[in-house]
């Protein structure tokens, strides 16, 4: 009876009533919040710890600095090319003299052949011969050479013989004597006669010019 009386006194005081009401409200609010959380199925958000003084907030992220365009490398000075040392060589005493340019070939003018002078001219019969051992001047007769025999002209005299029928001419050298037939004044080698006429003729009238 004494304990019951003391308990009734505790609840009858204003402070006890206020404390009892606060506890009841807390129980009711806590139960309601717990029920809501259990109904929604969401876990309570973790409490954010107070950051240390001077530290940046974890939610505030600092953007990394934007990359700045690096300056293009400046072209350095171009490397200077150093001339390679010239090789020097010592010359012998005979080669130490200054060299002169080699004279180029000079143009040479071809001298015109002196014109032959006609000393004597005339017309007569001409024939040819193809046999003989030695000529009158001591040469071996060559029927293929441009030679001729004359009765009086000096040896090595040049005579131009022309066939008036076709206008062809041949120059022969006198190295023999003949012909000893009336009406003929010159006897040509076979090659000289063939140069102005056919060998089948055997004889023809020619015009001759003695060249000096």
Secondary structure as a PSIPRED ss2 file (coil, helix, strand):
# PSIPRED VFORMAT (PSIPRED V4.0)

   1 X C   1.000  0.000  0.000
   2 X H   0.000  1.000  0.000
   3 X H   0.000  1.000  0.000
   4 X H   0.000  1.000  0.000
   5 X H   0.000  1.000  0.000
   6 X H   0.000  1.000  0.000
   7 X H   0.000  1.000  0.000
   8 X H   0.000  1.000  0.000
   9 X H   0.000  1.000  0.000
  10 X H   0.000  1.000  0.000
  11 X H   0.000  1.000  0.000
  12 X H   0.000  1.000  0.000
  13 X C   1.000  0.000  0.000
  14 X H   0.000  1.000  0.000
  15 X H   0.000  1.000  0.000
  16 X H   0.000  1.000  0.000
  17 X H   0.000  1.000  0.000
  18 X H   0.000  1.000  0.000
  19 X H   0.000  1.000  0.000
  20 X H   0.000  1.000  0.000
  21 X H   0.000  1.000  0.000
  22 X H   0.000  1.000  0.000
  23 X H   0.000  1.000  0.000
  24 X H   0.000  1.000  0.000
  25 X H   0.000  1.000  0.000
  26 X H   0.000  1.000  0.000
  27 X H   0.000  1.000  0.000
  28 X H   0.000  1.000  0.000
  29 X H   0.000  1.000  0.000
  30 X H   0.000  1.000  0.000
  31 X H   0.000  1.000  0.000
  32 X H   0.000  1.000  0.000
  33 X H   0.000  1.000  0.000
  34 X H   0.000  1.000  0.000
  35 X H   0.000  1.000  0.000
  36 X H   0.000  1.000  0.000
  37 X H   0.000  1.000  0.000
  38 X H   0.000  1.000  0.000
  39 X H   0.000  1.000  0.000
  40 X H   0.000  1.000  0.000
  41 X C   1.000  0.000  0.000
  42 X C   1.000  0.000  0.000
  43 X C   1.000  0.000  0.000
  44 X C   1.000  0.000  0.000
  45 X C   1.000  0.000  0.000
  46 X C   1.000  0.000  0.000
  47 X C   1.000  0.000  0.000
  48 X C   1.000  0.000  0.000
  49 X C   1.000  0.000  0.000
  50 X C   1.000  0.000  0.000
  51 X C   1.000  0.000  0.000
  52 X C   1.000  0.000  0.000
  53 X C   1.000  0.000  0.000
  54 X C   1.000  0.000  0.000
  55 X C   1.000  0.000  0.000
  56 X C   1.000  0.000  0.000
  57 X C   1.000  0.000  0.000
  58 X C   1.000  0.000  0.000
  59 X C   1.000  0.000  0.000
  60 X C   1.000  0.000  0.000
  61 X C   1.000  0.000  0.000
  62 X C   1.000  0.000  0.000
  63 X C   1.000  0.000  0.000
  64 X C   1.000  0.000  0.000
  65 X C   1.000  0.000  0.000
  66 X C   1.000  0.000  0.000
  67 X C   1.000  0.000  0.000
  68 X C   1.000  0.000  0.000
  69 X C   1.000  0.000  0.000
  70 X C   1.000  0.000  0.000
  71 X C   1.000  0.000  0.000
  72 X C   1.000  0.000  0.000
  73 X C   1.000  0.000  0.000
  74 X C   1.000  0.000  0.000
  75 X C   1.000  0.000  0.000
  76 X C   1.000  0.000  0.000
  77 X C   1.000  0.000  0.000
  78 X C   1.000  0.000  0.000
  79 X C   1.000  0.000  0.000
  80 X C   1.000  0.000  0.000
  81 X C   1.000  0.000  0.000
  82 X C   1.000  0.000  0.000
  83 X C   1.000  0.000  0.000
  84 X C   1.000  0.000  0.000
  85 X C   1.000  0.000  0.000
  86 X C   1.000  0.000  0.000
  87 X C   1.000  0.000  0.000
  88 X C   1.000  0.000  0.000
  89 X C   1.000  0.000  0.000
  90 X C   1.000  0.000  0.000
  91 X C   1.000  0.000  0.000
  92 X C   1.000  0.000  0.000
  93 X H   0.000  1.000  0.000
  94 X H   0.000  1.000  0.000
  95 X H   0.000  1.000  0.000
  96 X C   1.000  0.000  0.000
  97 X C   1.000  0.000  0.000
  98 X C   1.000  0.000  0.000
  99 X C   1.000  0.000  0.000
 100 X C   1.000  0.000  0.000
 101 X C   1.000  0.000  0.000
 102 X C   1.000  0.000  0.000
 103 X C   1.000  0.000  0.000
 104 X C   1.000  0.000  0.000
 105 X C   1.000  0.000  0.000
 106 X C   1.000  0.000  0.000
 107 X C   1.000  0.000  0.000
 108 X C   1.000  0.000  0.000
 109 X C   1.000  0.000  0.000
 110 X C   1.000  0.000  0.000
 111 X C   1.000  0.000  0.000
 112 X C   1.000  0.000  0.000
 113 X C   1.000  0.000  0.000
 114 X C   1.000  0.000  0.000
 115 X C   1.000  0.000  0.000
 116 X C   1.000  0.000  0.000
 117 X C   1.000  0.000  0.000
 118 X E   0.000  0.000  1.000
 119 X E   0.000  0.000  1.000
 120 X E   0.000  0.000  1.000
 121 X E   0.000  0.000  1.000
 122 X E   0.000  0.000  1.000
 123 X E   0.000  0.000  1.000
 124 X E   0.000  0.000  1.000
 125 X E   0.000  0.000  1.000
 126 X E   0.000  0.000  1.000
 127 X E   0.000  0.000  1.000
 128 X E   0.000  0.000  1.000
 129 X E   0.000  0.000  1.000
 130 X C   1.000  0.000  0.000
 131 X C   1.000  0.000  0.000
 132 X C   1.000  0.000  0.000
 133 X C   1.000  0.000  0.000
 134 X E   0.000  0.000  1.000
 135 X C   1.000  0.000  0.000
 136 X C   1.000  0.000  0.000
 137 X C   1.000  0.000  0.000
 138 X C   1.000  0.000  0.000
 139 X C   1.000  0.000  0.000
 140 X E   0.000  0.000  1.000
 141 X C   1.000  0.000  0.000
 142 X C   1.000  0.000  0.000
 143 X C   1.000  0.000  0.000
 144 X C   1.000  0.000  0.000
 145 X C   1.000  0.000  0.000
 146 X C   1.000  0.000  0.000
 147 X E   0.000  0.000  1.000
 148 X E   0.000  0.000  1.000
 149 X E   0.000  0.000  1.000
 150 X E   0.000  0.000  1.000
 151 X C   1.000  0.000  0.000
 152 X C   1.000  0.000  0.000
 153 X C   1.000  0.000  0.000
 154 X C   1.000  0.000  0.000
 155 X C   1.000  0.000  0.000
 156 X C   1.000  0.000  0.000
 157 X C   1.000  0.000  0.000
 158 X E   0.000  0.000  1.000
 159 X E   0.000  0.000  1.000
 160 X E   0.000  0.000  1.000
 161 X E   0.000  0.000  1.000
 162 X E   0.000  0.000  1.000
 163 X C   1.000  0.000  0.000
 164 X C   1.000  0.000  0.000
 165 X C   1.000  0.000  0.000
 166 X C   1.000  0.000  0.000
 167 X C   1.000  0.000  0.000
 168 X C   1.000  0.000  0.000
 169 X E   0.000  0.000  1.000
 170 X E   0.000  0.000  1.000
 171 X E   0.000  0.000  1.000
 172 X E   0.000  0.000  1.000
 173 X E   0.000  0.000  1.000
 174 X E   0.000  0.000  1.000
 175 X E   0.000  0.000  1.000
 176 X E   0.000  0.000  1.000
 177 X C   1.000  0.000  0.000
 178 X C   1.000  0.000  0.000
 179 X C   1.000  0.000  0.000
 180 X C   1.000  0.000  0.000
 181 X C   1.000  0.000  0.000
 182 X C   1.000  0.000  0.000
 183 X C   1.000  0.000  0.000
 184 X E   0.000  0.000  1.000
 185 X E   0.000  0.000  1.000
 186 X E   0.000  0.000  1.000
 187 X E   0.000  0.000  1.000
 188 X E   0.000  0.000  1.000
 189 X E   0.000  0.000  1.000
 190 X H   0.000  1.000  0.000
 191 X H   0.000  1.000  0.000
 192 X H   0.000  1.000  0.000
 193 X H   0.000  1.000  0.000
 194 X H   0.000  1.000  0.000
 195 X C   1.000  0.000  0.000
 196 X C   1.000  0.000  0.000
 197 X C   1.000  0.000  0.000
 198 X C   1.000  0.000  0.000
 199 X C   1.000  0.000  0.000
 200 X C   1.000  0.000  0.000
 201 X C   1.000  0.000  0.000
 202 X C   1.000  0.000  0.000
 203 X E   0.000  0.000  1.000
 204 X E   0.000  0.000  1.000
 205 X E   0.000  0.000  1.000
 206 X E   0.000  0.000  1.000
 207 X E   0.000  0.000  1.000
 208 X E   0.000  0.000  1.000
 209 X E   0.000  0.000  1.000
 210 X E   0.000  0.000  1.000
 211 X E   0.000  0.000  1.000
 212 X C   1.000  0.000  0.000
